[in-house]
Amino acid sequence: MAAAGPGTRSYAGQVALEPESSVTFKVRKKENGAKKVKSVAFEGVTAGCFAEGVHTQVGGAIPGSDKAKKGKFKLEYSDPVQQISFSGELKSRGKAASGTLRFSGMVEVDGTTRTCDTGPRNWSAERV
């Protein structure tokens, strides 16, 4: 079976133990076989906030892209309000991927701005 040619493939999945969450991204494959991960987005991931018993759902997106070297990639985004890290590995000849994401930042919860953090969270996705 021949390998898939150049083009952009979309991936969708979720964070482990979070059935309401979603993780999406795209992989652009060039004619020379090089792959670039881009358009990362996630939502519905539980974050603990630094206040007793407060949790909320967070989401985010990472602009830019990263070359997948030997199938591995890492994208990071930071601004004065939030930091996001998304890393992973393409597997099964590009049919699936898995990795870790983390969101840390200021989030509005019940009318109060709180500092919240998901901690490192495992995710998995399949090509759609």
N, CA, C and O atoms as a printed pandas DataFrame, in Angstrom:
     atom_number atom_name residue_name chain_id  residue_number  x_coord  y_coord  z_coord
0              1         N          MET        A               1    0.837   -1.174    0.000
1              2        CA          MET        A               1    0.000    0.000    0.000
2              3         C          MET        A               1    0.888    1.244    0.000
3              4         O          MET        A               1    1.808    1.351    0.811
4              5         N          ALA        A               2    0.620    2.168   -0.890
5              6        CA          ALA        A               2    1.427    3.377   -1.005
6              7         C          ALA        A               2    1.090    4.364    0.097
7              8         O          ALA        A               2   -0.044    4.420    0.571
8              9         N          ALA        A               3    2.083    5.142    0.500
9             10        CA          ALA        A               3    1.869    6.158    1.531
10            11         C          ALA        A               3    1.018    7.283    0.961
11            12         O          ALA        A               3    1.068    7.560   -0.238
12            13         N          ALA        A               4    0.246    7.925    1.812
13            14        CA          ALA        A               4   -0.591    9.037    1.387
14            15         C          ALA        A               4    0.279   10.167    0.862
15            16         O          ALA        A               4    1.370   10.413    1.377
16            17         N          GLY        A               5   -0.206   10.848   -0.159
17            18        CA          GLY        A               5    0.536   11.929   -0.775
18            19         C          GLY        A               5    0.454   13.217    0.029
19            20         O          GLY        A               5   -0.085   13.235    1.136
20            21         N          PRO        A               6    0.993   14.295   -0.537
21            22        CA          PRO        A               6    0.971   15.570    0.164
22            23         C          PRO        A               6   -0.451   16.068    0.371
23            24         O          PRO        A               6   -1.375   15.667   -0.337
24            25         N          GLY        A               7   -0.609   16.945    1.349
25            26        CA          GLY        A               7   -1.929   17.504    1.644
26            27         C          GLY        A               7   -2.082   17.715    3.136
27            28         O          GLY        A               7   -1.156   17.473    3.911
28            29         N          THR        A               8   -3.269   18.174    3.533
29            30        CA          THR        A               8   -3.552   18.447    4.939
30            31         C          THR        A               8   -4.563   17.446    5.461
31            32         O          THR        A               8   -5.603   17.211    4.847
32            33         N          ARG        A               9   -4.239   16.861    6.604
33            34        CA          ARG        A               9   -5.133   15.902    7.262
34            35         C          ARG        A               9   -5.585   16.492    8.586
35            36         O          ARG        A               9   -4.808   17.143    9.284
36            37         N          SER        A              10   -6.846   16.262    8.927
37            38        CA          SER        A              10   -7.401   16.740   10.193
38            39         C          SER        A              10   -7.445   15.594   11.193
39            40         O          SER        A              10   -7.671   14.439   10.832
40            41         N          TYR        A              11   -7.222   15.940   12.460
41            42        CA          TYR        A              11   -7.265   14.979   13.563
42            43         C          TYR        A              11   -8.245   15.481   14.613
43            44         O          TYR        A              11   -8.359   16.685   14.843
44            45         N          ALA        A              12   -8.950   14.550   15.247
45            46        CA          ALA        A              12   -9.891   14.908   16.314
46            47         C          ALA        A              12   -9.841   13.835   17.385
47            48         O          ALA        A              12   -9.682   12.650   17.093
48            49         N          GLY        A              13   -9.980   14.270   18.630
49            50        CA          GLY        A              13   -9.964   13.332   19.742
50            51         C          GLY        A              13  -10.384   14.022   21.012
51            52         O          GLY        A              13  -11.117   15.011   20.990
52            53         N          GLN        A              14   -9.907   13.483   22.132
53            54        CA          GLN        A              14  -10.279   14.060   23.417
54            55         C          GLN        A              14   -9.206   13.801   24.462
55            56         O          GLN        A              14   -8.277   13.018   24.261
56            57         N          VAL        A              15   -9.371   14.485   25.576
57            58        CA          VAL        A              15   -8.479   14.326   26.712
58            59         C          VAL        A              15   -8.916   13.081   27.485
59            60         O          VAL        A              15  -10.113   12.832   27.632
60            61         N          ALA        A              16   -7.964   12.307   27.974
61            62        CA          ALA        A              16   -8.261   11.088   28.726
62            63         C          ALA        A              16   -9.168   11.412   29.918
63            64         O          ALA        A              16   -8.948   12.395   30.627
64            65         N          LEU        A              17  -10.175   10.584   30.127
65            66        CA          LEU        A              17  -11.125   10.680   31.234
66            67         C          LEU        A              17  -11.989   11.935   31.175
67            68         O          LEU        A              17  -12.591   12.316   32.179
68            69         N          GLU        A              18  -12.057   12.578   30.020
69            70        CA          GLU        A              18  -12.880   13.786   29.835
70            71         C          GLU        A              18  -13.732   13.602   28.577
71            72         O          GLU        A              18  -13.401   14.155   27.528
72            73         N          PRO        A              19  -14.834   12.827   28.665
73            74        CA          PRO        A              19  -15.623   12.522   27.463
74            75         C          PRO        A              19  -16.245   13.736   26.791
75            76         O          PRO        A              19  -16.589   13.668   25.612
76            77         N          GLU        A              20  -16.397   14.840   27.503
77            78        CA          GLU        A              20  -16.979   16.045   26.917
78            79         C          GLU        A              20  -15.919   16.965   26.296
79            80         O          GLU        A              20  -16.260   18.002   25.726
80            81         N          SER        A              21  -14.665   16.601   26.400
81            82        CA          SER        A              21  -13.589   17.438   25.870
82            83         C          SER        A              21  -13.383   17.174   24.383
83            84         O          SER        A              21  -13.854   16.173   23.842
84            85         N          SER        A              22  -12.669   18.094   23.733
85            86        CA          SER        A              22  -12.278   17.869   22.341
86            87         C          SER        A              22  -10.885   18.436   22.107
87            88         O          SER        A              22  -10.493   19.443   22.696
88            89         N          VAL        A              23  -10.155   17.763   21.235
89            90        CA          VAL        A              23   -8.822   18.182   20.803
90            91         C          VAL        A              23   -8.815   18.060   19.287
91            92         O          VAL        A              23   -9.157   17.006   18.750
92            93         N          THR        A              24   -8.430   19.121   18.592
93            94        CA          THR        A              24   -8.345   19.072   17.133
94            95         C          THR        A              24   -7.044   19.730   16.673
95            96         O          THR        A              24   -6.523   20.639   17.319
96            97         N          PHE        A              25   -6.542   19.250   15.553
97            98        CA          PHE        A              25   -5.376   19.862   14.921
98            99         C          PHE        A              25   -5.258   19.342   13.506
99           100         O          PHE        A              25   -5.965   18.414   13.113
100          101         N          LYS        A              26   -4.369   19.938   12.750
101          102        CA          LYS        A              26   -4.137   19.526   11.362
102          103         C          LYS        A              26   -2.669   19.208   11.168
103          104         O          LYS        A              26   -1.798   19.766   11.836
104          105         N          VAL        A              27   -2.413   18.300   10.241
105          106        CA          VAL        A              27   -1.042   17.963    9.863
106          107         C          VAL        A              27   -0.915   18.167    8.362
107          108         O          VAL        A              27   -1.641   17.561    7.572
108          109         N          ARG        A              28    0.010   19.020    7.988
109          110        CA          ARG        A              28    0.265   19.266    6.573
110          111         C          ARG        A              28    1.486   18.455    6.164
111          112         O          ARG        A              28    2.565   18.589    6.740
112          113         N          LYS        A              29    1.291   17.614    5.159
113          114        CA          LYS        A              29    2.390   16.798    4.644
114          115         C          LYS        A              29    2.827   17.361    3.300
115          116         O          LYS        A              29    2.018   17.535    2.388
116          117         N          LYS        A              30    4.130   17.642    3.197
117          118        CA          LYS        A              30    4.681   18.187    1.956
118          119         C          LYS        A              30    5.092   17.049    1.030
119          120         O          LYS        A              30    5.135   15.888    1.438
120          121         N          GLU        A              31    5.388   17.388   -0.201
121          122        CA          GLU        A              31    5.801   16.380   -1.180
122          123         C          GLU        A              31    7.061   15.645   -0.755
123          124         O          GLU        A              31    7.238   14.477   -1.099
124          125         N          ASN        A              32    7.945   16.316   -0.007
125          126        CA          ASN        A              32    9.180   15.664    0.433
126          127         C          ASN        A              32    8.963   14.782    1.669
127          128         O          ASN        A              32    9.913   14.194    2.186
128          129         N          GLY        A              33    7.715   14.691    2.142
129          130        CA          GLY        A              33    7.389   13.846    3.292
130          131         C          GLY        A              33    7.416   14.572    4.624
131          132         O          GLY        A              33    6.967   14.027    5.632
132          133         N          ALA        A              34    7.941   15.807    4.648
133          134        CA          ALA        A              34    7.984   16.570    5.898
134          135         C          ALA        A              34    6.565   16.875    6.365
135          136         O          ALA        A              34    5.685   17.161    5.553
136          137         N          LYS        A              35    6.348   16.812    7.682
137          138        CA          LYS        A              35    5.024   17.057    8.255
138          139         C          LYS        A              35    5.088   18.240    9.204
139          140         O          LYS        A              35    6.072   18.430    9.918
140          141         N          LYS        A              36    4.019   19.035    9.202
141          142        CA          LYS        A              36    3.931   20.207   10.056
142          143         C          LYS        A              36    2.577   20.169   10.766
143          144         O          LYS        A              36    1.537   20.050   10.119
144          145         N          VAL        A              37    2.592   20.270   12.103
145          146        CA          VAL        A              37    1.376   20.281   12.907
146          147         C          VAL        A              37    0.937   21.725   13.095
147          148         O          VAL        A              37    1.761   22.585   13.407
148          149         N          LYS        A              38   -0.365   22.005   12.906
149          150        CA          LYS        A              38   -0.876   23.369   13.018
150          151         C          LYS        A              38   -2.340   23.357   13.446
151          152         O          LYS        A              38   -2.946   22.294   13.583
152          153         N          SER        A              39   -2.898   24.529   13.655
153          154        CA          SER        A              39   -4.323   24.722   13.978
154          155         C          SER        A              39   -4.767   23.913   15.194
155          156         O          SER        A              39   -5.823   23.280   15.171
156          157         N          VAL        A              40   -3.966   23.933   16.251
157          158        CA          VAL        A              40   -4.290   23.197   17.478
158          159         C          VAL        A              40   -5.380   23.937   18.248
159          160         O          VAL        A              40   -5.296   25.149   18.444
160          161         N          ALA        A              41   -6.403   23.200   18.683
161          162        CA          ALA        A              41   -7.458   23.770   19.522
162          163         C          ALA        A              41   -7.968   22.690   20.469
163          164         O          ALA        A              41   -7.933   21.501   20.152
164          165         N          PHE        A              42   -8.441   23.123   21.632
165          166        CA          PHE        A              42   -9.038   22.185   22.583
166          167         C          PHE        A              42  -10.107   22.916   23.378
167          168         O          PHE        A              42  -10.086   24.142   23.485
168          169         N          GLU        A              43  -11.048   22.150   23.939
169          170        CA          GLU        A              43  -12.089   22.739   24.784
170          171         C          GLU        A              43  -12.645   21.676   25.721
171          172         O          GLU        A              43  -12.484   20.476   25.501
172          173         N          GLY        A              44  -13.301   22.150   26.769
173          174        CA          GLY        A              44  -13.943   21.252   27.712
174          175         C          GLY        A              44  -13.001   20.477   28.604
175          176         O          GLY        A              44  -13.336   19.379   29.048
176          177         N          VAL        A              45  -11.819   21.027   28.879
177          178        CA          VAL        A              45  -10.832   20.352   29.720
178          179         C          VAL        A              45  -10.935   20.921   31.139
179          180         O          VAL        A              45  -10.909   22.138   31.322
180          181         N          THR        A              46  -11.050   20.057   32.125
181          182        CA          THR        A              46  -11.207   20.497   33.504
182          183         C          THR        A              46   -9.908   21.069   34.051
183          184         O          THR        A              46   -8.838   20.475   33.921
184          185         N          ALA        A              47  -10.033   22.249   34.671
185          186        CA          ALA        A              47   -8.890   22.902   35.310
186          187         C          ALA        A              47   -9.239   23.166   36.764
187          188         O          ALA        A              47  -10.355   23.575   37.084
188          189         N          GLY        A              48   -8.295   22.935   37.622
189          190        CA          GLY        A              48   -8.461   23.296   39.024
190          191         C          GLY        A              48   -7.992   24.726   39.213
191          192         O          GLY        A              48   -6.967   25.138   38.669
192          193         N          CYS        A              49   -8.755   25.474   39.990
193          194        CA          CYS        A              49   -8.398   26.863   40.243
194          195         C          CYS        A              49   -7.887   26.982   41.667
195          196         O          CYS        A              49   -8.288   26.224   42.550
196          197         N          PHE        A              50   -7.006   27.933   41.877
197          198        CA          PHE        A              50   -6.361   28.066   43.168
198          199         C          PHE        A              50   -7.289   28.728   44.176
199          200         O          PHE        A              50   -7.019   29.802   44.713
200          201         N          ALA        A              51   -8.398   28.026   44.402
201          202        CA          ALA        A              51   -9.379   28.383   45.420
202          203         C          ALA        A              51  -10.022   27.052   45.819
203          204         O          ALA        A              51  -10.274   26.211   44.956
204          205         N          GLU        A              52  -10.276   26.860   47.046
205          206        CA          GLU        A              52  -10.730   25.570   47.548
206          207         C          GLU        A              52  -11.936   25.033   46.783
207          208         O          GLU        A              52  -13.003   25.647   46.774
208          209         N          GLY        A              53  -11.756   23.889   46.148
209          210        CA          GLY        A              53  -12.844   23.172   45.491
210          211         C          GLY        A              53  -13.371   23.776   44.207
211          212         O          GLY        A              53  -14.400   23.317   43.712
212          213         N          VAL        A              54  -12.723   24.782   43.639
213          214        CA          VAL        A              54  -13.222   25.415   42.426
214          215         C          VAL        A              54  -12.585   24.756   41.201
215          216         O          VAL        A              54  -11.362   24.661   41.091
216          217         N          HIS        A              55  -13.444   24.303   40.284
217          218        CA          HIS        A              55  -12.999   23.729   39.013
218          219         C          HIS        A              55  -13.817   24.369   37.898
219          220         O          HIS        A              55  -14.945   24.807   38.120
220          221         N          THR        A              56  -13.248   24.421   36.709
221          222        CA          THR        A              56  -13.954   24.971   35.560
222          223         C          THR        A              56  -13.469   24.266   34.304
223          224         O          THR        A              56  -12.451   23.575   34.321
224          225         N          GLN        A              57  -14.206   24.448   33.218
225          226        CA          GLN        A              57  -13.811   23.902   31.924
226          227         C          GLN        A              57  -13.081   24.990   31.152
227          228         O          GLN        A              57  -13.539   26.132   31.104
228          229         N          VAL        A              58  -11.955   24.646   30.551
229          230        CA          VAL        A              58  -11.182   25.615   29.780
230          231         C          VAL        A              58  -10.970   25.111   28.364
231          232         O          VAL        A              58  -11.129   23.926   28.072
232          233         N          GLY        A              59  -10.611   26.029   27.503
233          234        CA          GLY        A              59  -10.276   25.710   26.124
234          235         C          GLY        A              59   -9.247   26.701   25.640
235          236         O          GLY        A              59   -8.932   27.669   26.332
236          237         N          GLY        A              60   -8.731   26.466   24.470
237          238        CA          GLY        A              60   -7.746   27.373   23.923
238          239         C          GLY        A              60   -7.318   26.951   22.535
239          240         O          GLY        A              60   -7.726   25.905   22.030
240          241         N          ALA        A              61   -6.501   27.768   21.938
241          242        CA          ALA        A              61   -5.948   27.486   20.612
242          243         C          ALA        A              61   -4.512   27.968   20.588
243          244         O          ALA        A              61   -4.138   28.898   21.303
244          245         N          ILE        A              62   -3.722   27.328   19.762
245          246        CA          ILE        A              62   -2.316   27.702   19.641
246          247         C          ILE        A              62   -2.058   28.116   18.197
247          248         O          ILE        A              62   -2.164   27.296   17.285
248          249         N          PRO        A              63   -1.720   29.391   17.987
249          250        CA          PRO        A              63   -1.362   29.810   16.633
250          251         C          PRO        A              63    0.005   29.248   16.255
251          252         O          PRO        A              63    0.788   28.858   17.122
252          253         N          GLY        A              64    0.277   29.210   14.995
253          254        CA          GLY        A              64    1.590   28.745   14.542
254          255         C          GLY        A              64    1.611   27.257   14.255
255          256         O          GLY        A              64    0.573   26.596   14.222
256          257         N          SER        A              65    2.806   26.749   14.048
257          258        CA          SER        A              65    2.964   25.343   13.685
258          259         C          SER        A              65    4.319   24.835   14.157
259          260         O          SER        A              65    5.177   25.610   14.581
260          261         N          ASP        A              66    4.498   23.514   14.077
261          262        CA          ASP        A              66    5.773   22.903   14.435
262          263         C          ASP        A              66    6.024   21.722   13.508
263          264         O          ASP        A              66    5.102   20.975   13.182
264          265         N          LYS        A              67    7.264   21.558   13.088
265          266        CA          LYS        A              67    7.630   20.398   12.281
266          267         C          LYS        A              67    7.578   19.153   13.152
267          268         O          LYS        A              67    8.057   19.159   14.286
268          269         N          ALA        A              68    6.999   18.093   12.619
269          270        CA          ALA        A              68    6.980   16.810   13.321
270          271         C          ALA        A              68    8.268   16.084   12.960
271          272         O          ALA        A              68    8.402   15.570   11.849
272          273         N          LYS        A              69    9.215   16.038   13.891
273          274        CA          LYS        A              69   10.493   15.385   13.666
274          275         C          LYS        A              69   10.405   13.965   14.196
275          276         O          LYS        A              69   10.235   13.743   15.395
276          277         N          LYS        A              70   10.524   13.003   13.282
277          278        CA          LYS        A              70   10.353   11.589   13.619
278          279         C          LYS        A              70    8.998   11.383   14.286
279          280         O          LYS        A              70    8.852   10.560   15.189
280          281         N          GLY        A              71    8.010   12.145   13.823
281          282        CA          GLY        A              71    6.645   12.023   14.317
282          283         C          GLY        A              71    6.350   12.810   15.574
283          284         O          GLY        A              71    5.191   12.893   15.979
284          285         N          LYS        A              72    7.359   13.391   16.209
285          286        CA          LYS        A              72    7.156   14.108   17.475
286          287         C          LYS        A              72    7.066   15.614   17.232
287          288         O          LYS        A              72    7.741   16.160   16.359
288          289         N          PHE        A              73    6.211   16.276   18.029
289          290        CA          PHE        A              73    6.025   17.715   17.873
290          291         C          PHE        A              73    5.695   18.362   19.217
291          292         O          PHE        A              73    5.286   17.689   20.164
292          293         N          LYS        A              74    5.883   19.702   19.279
293          294        CA          LYS        A              74    5.528   20.456   20.489
294          295         C          LYS        A              74    5.234   21.892   20.087
295          296         O          LYS        A              74    6.049   22.547   19.438
296          297         N          LEU        A              75    4.065   22.370   20.479
297          298        CA          LEU        A              75    3.684   23.754   20.251
298          299         C          LEU        A              75    3.415   24.404   21.596
299          300         O          LEU        A              75    2.853   23.783   22.499
300          301         N          GLU        A              76    3.821   25.659   21.718
301          302        CA          GLU        A              76    3.588   26.392   22.962
302          303         C          GLU        A              76    3.079   27.778   22.628
303          304         O          GLU        A              76    3.423   28.354   21.597
304          305         N          TYR        A              77    2.248   28.304   23.524
305          306        CA          TYR        A              77    1.711   29.645   23.367
306          307         C          TYR        A              77    1.687   30.307   24.731
307          308         O          TYR        A              77    1.354   29.678   25.735
308          309         N          SER        A              78    2.042   31.577   24.754
309          310        CA          SER        A              78    2.042   32.299   26.018
310          311         C          SER        A              78    1.683   33.752   25.752
311          312         O          SER        A              78    2.164   34.356   24.792
312          313         N          ASP        A              79    0.839   34.306   26.606
313          314        CA          ASP        A              79    0.562   35.732   26.593
314          315         C          ASP        A              79    0.444   36.155   28.059
315          316         O          ASP        A              79    0.616   35.309   28.936
316          317         N          PRO        A              80    0.163   37.408   28.360
317          318        CA          PRO        A              80    0.119   37.825   29.768
318          319         C          PRO        A              80   -0.955   37.128   30.611
319          320         O          PRO        A              80   -0.908   37.190   31.839
320          321         N          VAL        A              81   -1.919   36.469   29.965
321          322        CA          VAL        A              81   -3.044   35.876   30.692
322          323         C          VAL        A              81   -2.976   34.357   30.766
323          324         O          VAL        A              81   -3.504   33.774   31.713
324          325         N          GLN        A              82   -2.345   33.698   29.802
325          326        CA          GLN        A              82   -2.364   32.234   29.758
326          327         C          GLN        A              82   -1.098   31.659   29.136
327          328         O          GLN        A              82   -0.386   32.327   28.386
328          329         N          GLN        A              83   -0.841   30.390   29.477
329          330        CA          GLN        A              83    0.230   29.614   28.873
330          331         C          GLN        A              83   -0.376   28.275   28.464
331          332         O          GLN        A              83   -1.112   27.652   29.229
332          333         N          ILE        A              84   -0.054   27.843   27.242
333          334        CA          ILE        A              84   -0.560   26.564   26.743
334          335         C          ILE        A              84    0.609   25.793   26.150
335          336         O          ILE        A              84    1.439   26.350   25.433
336          337         N          SER        A              85    0.659   24.506   26.459
337          338        CA          SER        A              85    1.659   23.610   25.885
338          339         C          SER        A              85    0.921   22.403   25.301
339          340         O          SER        A              85    0.037   21.841   25.949
340          341         N          PHE        A              86    1.285   22.005   24.073
341          342        CA          PHE        A              86    0.641   20.880   23.396
342          343         C          PHE        A              86    1.739   20.091   22.705
343          344         O          PHE        A              86    2.360   20.582   21.762
344          345         N          SER        A              87    1.980   18.878   23.163
345          346        CA          SER        A              87    3.013   18.052   22.546
346          347         C          SER        A              87    2.444   16.679   22.249
347          348         O          SER        A              87    1.460   16.256   22.856
348          349         N          GLY        A              88    3.078   15.981   21.302
349          350        CA          GLY        A              88    2.575   14.661   20.968
350          351         C          GLY        A              88    3.428   13.948   19.956
351          352         O          GLY        A              88    4.525   14.382   19.605
352          353         N          GLU        A              89    2.886   12.833   19.495
353          354        CA          GLU        A              89    3.562   11.989   18.528
354          355         C          GLU        A              89    2.532   11.391   17.579
355          356         O          GLU        A              89    1.497   10.876   18.000
356          357         N          LEU        A              90    2.841   11.472   16.286
357          358        CA          LEU        A              90    2.002   10.825   15.282
358          359         C          LEU        A              90    2.340    9.340   15.278
359          360         O          LEU        A              90    3.511    8.961   15.298
360          361         N          LYS        A              91    1.303    8.501   15.253
361          362        CA          LYS        A              91    1.518    7.056   15.322
362          363         C          LYS        A              91    0.775    6.345   14.203
363          364         O          LYS        A              91    0.056    6.978   13.430
364          365         N          SER        A              92    0.943    5.060   14.117
365          366        CA          SER        A              92    0.203    4.209   13.179
366          367         C          SER        A              92    0.189    4.784   11.771
367          368         O          SER        A              92   -0.864    4.916   11.147
368          369         N          ARG        A              93    1.386    5.126   11.282
369          370        CA          ARG        A              93    1.529    5.687    9.939
370          371         C          ARG        A              93    0.672    6.926    9.749
371          372         O          ARG        A              93    0.126    7.157    8.669
372          373         N          GLY        A              94    0.558    7.718   10.800
373          374        CA          GLY        A              94   -0.181    8.976   10.725
374          375         C          GLY        A              94   -1.676    8.850   10.909
375          376         O          GLY        A              94   -2.394    9.835   10.743
376          377         N          LYS        A              95   -2.174    7.659   11.250
377          378        CA          LYS        A              95   -3.615    7.483   11.432
378          379         C          LYS        A              95   -4.081    7.890   12.822
379          380         O          LYS        A              95   -5.275    8.094   13.038
380          381         N          ALA        A              96   -3.162    8.008   13.757
381          382        CA          ALA        A              96   -3.509    8.369   15.134
382          383         C          ALA        A              96   -2.373    9.189   15.735
383          384         O          ALA        A              96   -1.262    9.238   15.206
384          385         N          ALA        A              97   -2.687    9.827   16.853
385          386        CA          ALA        A              97   -1.689   10.620   17.567
386          387         C          ALA        A              97   -2.070   10.649   19.040
387          388         O          ALA        A              97   -3.230   10.451   19.401
388          389         N          SER        A              98   -1.085   10.897   19.873
389          390        CA          SER        A              98   -1.360   11.051   21.304
390          391         C          SER        A              98   -0.283   11.948   21.899
391          392         O          SER        A              98    0.781   12.147   21.312
392          393         N          GLY        A              99   -0.586   12.485   23.081
393          394        CA          GLY        A              99    0.379   13.365   23.711
394          395         C          GLY        A              99   -0.150   13.986   24.983
395          396         O          GLY        A              99   -1.002   13.414   25.662
396          397         N          THR        A             100    0.364   15.165   25.300
397          398        CA          THR        A             100    0.040   15.859   26.541
398          399         C          THR        A             100   -0.262   17.321   26.247
399          400         O          THR        A             100    0.383   17.942   25.402
400          401         N          LEU        A             101   -1.251   17.865   26.952
401          402        CA          LEU        A             101   -1.507   19.297   26.872
402          403         C          LEU        A             101   -1.590   19.864   28.278
403          404         O          LEU        A             101   -1.852   19.144   29.242
404          405         N          ARG        A             102   -1.362   21.165   28.377
405          406        CA          ARG        A             102   -1.488   21.844   29.662
406          407         C          ARG        A             102   -1.905   23.286   29.422
407          408         O          ARG        A             102   -1.353   23.976   28.565
408          409         N          PHE        A             103   -2.877   23.720   30.184
409          410        CA          PHE        A             103   -3.339   25.113   30.175
410          411         C          PHE        A             103   -3.132   25.663   31.572
411          412         O          PHE        A             103   -3.449   24.998   32.558
412          413         N          SER        A             104   -2.603   26.871   31.664
413          414        CA          SER        A             104   -2.461   27.565   32.932
414          415         C          SER        A             104   -2.736   29.031   32.670
415          416         O          SER        A             104   -2.150   29.623   31.763
416          417         N          GLY        A             105   -3.623   29.622   33.458
417          418        CA          GLY        A             105   -3.882   31.035   33.241
418          419         C          GLY        A             105   -5.069   31.567   33.998
419          420         O          GLY        A             105   -5.661   30.883   34.833
420          421         N          MET        A             106   -5.406   32.805   33.690
421          422        CA          MET        A             106   -6.507   33.501   34.331
422          423         C          MET        A             106   -7.811   33.141   33.632
423          424         O          MET        A             106   -7.911   33.208   32.407
424          425         N          VAL        A             107   -8.821   32.755   34.436
425          426        CA          VAL        A             107  -10.115   32.343   33.907
426          427         C          VAL        A             107  -11.208   32.977   34.754
427          428         O          VAL        A             107  -11.094   33.053   35.978
428          429         N          GLU        A             108  -12.264   33.429   34.096
429          430        CA          GLU        A             108  -13.419   33.985   34.799
430          431         C          GLU        A             108  -14.299   32.824   35.262
431          432         O          GLU        A             108  -14.793   32.047   34.444
432          433         N          VAL        A             109  -14.491   32.711   36.587
433          434        CA          VAL        A             109  -15.321   31.655   37.168
434          435         C          VAL        A             109  -16.313   32.313   38.119
435          436         O          VAL        A             109  -15.917   32.932   39.106
436          437         N          ASP        A             110  -17.598   32.179   37.823
437          438        CA          ASP        A             110  -18.645   32.761   38.676
438          439         C          ASP        A             110  -18.398   34.237   38.970
439          440         O          ASP        A             110  -18.559   34.685   40.105
440          441         N          GLY        A             111  -18.012   34.983   37.952
441          442        CA          GLY        A             111  -17.813   36.418   38.098
442          443         C          GLY        A             111  -16.502   36.845   38.737
443          444         O          GLY        A             111  -16.271   38.034   38.953
444          445         N          THR        A             112  -15.642   35.878   39.041
445          446        CA          THR        A             112  -14.356   36.185   39.666
446          447         C          THR        A             112  -13.229   35.657   38.786
447          448         O          THR        A             112  -13.292   34.524   38.308
448          449         N          THR        A             113  -12.209   36.464   38.573
449          450        CA          THR        A             113  -11.050   36.007   37.809
450          451         C          THR        A             113  -10.159   35.180   38.727
451          452         O          THR        A             113   -9.734   35.641   39.786
452          453         N          ARG        A             114   -9.885   33.955   38.300
453          454        CA          ARG        A             114   -9.089   33.030   39.110
454          455         C          ARG        A             114   -7.924   32.485   38.278
455          456         O          ARG        A             114   -7.997   32.424   37.050
456          457         N          THR        A             115   -6.870   32.098   38.956
457          458        CA          THR        A             115   -5.752   31.418   38.311
458          459         C          THR        A             115   -6.057   29.926   38.324
459          460         O          THR        A             115   -6.243   29.329   39.384
460          461         N          CYS        A             116   -6.106   29.328   37.129
461          462        CA          CYS        A             116   -6.476   27.915   36.998
462          463         C          CYS        A             116   -5.418   27.161   36.197
463          464         O          CYS        A             116   -4.682   27.750   35.405
464          465         N          ASP        A             117   -5.355   25.846   36.417
465          466        CA          ASP        A             117   -4.338   25.019   35.767
466          467         C          ASP        A             117   -4.914   23.623   35.550
467          468         O          ASP        A             117   -5.485   23.033   36.466
468          469         N          THR        A             118   -4.764   23.104   34.347
469          470        CA          THR        A             118   -5.230   21.748   34.074
470          471         C          THR        A             118   -4.244   20.708   34.601
471          472         O          THR        A             118   -4.611   19.556   34.831
472          473         N          GLY        A             119   -2.978   21.126   34.791
473          474        CA          GLY        A             119   -1.930   20.135   35.025
474          475         C          GLY        A             119   -1.692   19.416   33.705
475          476         O          GLY        A             119   -2.451   19.631   32.759
476          477         N          PRO        A             120   -0.682   18.580   33.602
477          478        CA          PRO        A             120   -0.453   17.842   32.361
478          479         C          PRO        A             120   -1.585   16.850   32.137
479          480         O          PRO        A             120   -1.907   16.064   33.028
480          481         N          ARG        A             121   -2.192   16.879   30.953
481          482        CA          ARG        A             121   -3.322   16.009   30.646
482          483         C          ARG        A             121   -3.029   15.224   29.378
483          484         O          ARG        A             121   -2.614   15.809   28.377
484          485         N          ASN        A             122   -3.232   13.926   29.397
485          486        CA          ASN        A             122   -3.023   13.078   28.235
486          487         C          ASN        A             122   -4.196   13.216   27.264
487          488         O          ASN        A             122   -5.349   13.315   27.683
488          489         N          TRP        A             123   -3.894   13.222   25.980
489          490        CA          TRP        A             123   -4.924   13.267   24.951
490          491         C          TRP        A             123   -4.606   12.233   23.882
491          492         O          TRP        A             123   -3.471   11.770   23.769
492          493         N          SER        A             124   -5.621   11.875   23.098
493          494        CA          SER        A             124   -5.433   10.998   21.943
494          495         C          SER        A             124   -6.377   11.467   20.834
495          496         O          SER        A             124   -7.441   12.023   21.107
496          497         N          ALA        A             125   -5.980   11.239   19.597
497          498        CA          ALA        A             125   -6.779   11.665   18.460
498          499         C          ALA        A             125   -6.552   10.716   17.292
499          500         O          ALA        A             125   -5.539   10.020   17.217
500          501         N          GLU        A             126   -7.523   10.707   16.383
501          502        CA          GLU        A             126   -7.424    9.909   15.162
502          503         C          GLU        A             126   -7.622   10.809   13.961
503          504         O          GLU        A             126   -8.260   11.858   14.054
504          505         N          ARG        A             127   -7.076   10.396   12.843
505          506        CA          ARG        A             127   -7.271   11.146   11.609
506          507         C          ARG        A             127   -8.732   11.013   11.183
507          508         O          ARG        A             127   -9.305    9.924   11.209
508          509         N          VAL        A             128   -9.317   12.135   10.795
509          510        CA          VAL        A             128  -10.728   12.120   10.378
510          511         C          VAL        A             128  -10.862   12.468    8.915
511          512         O          VAL        A             128  -11.974   12.505    8.389
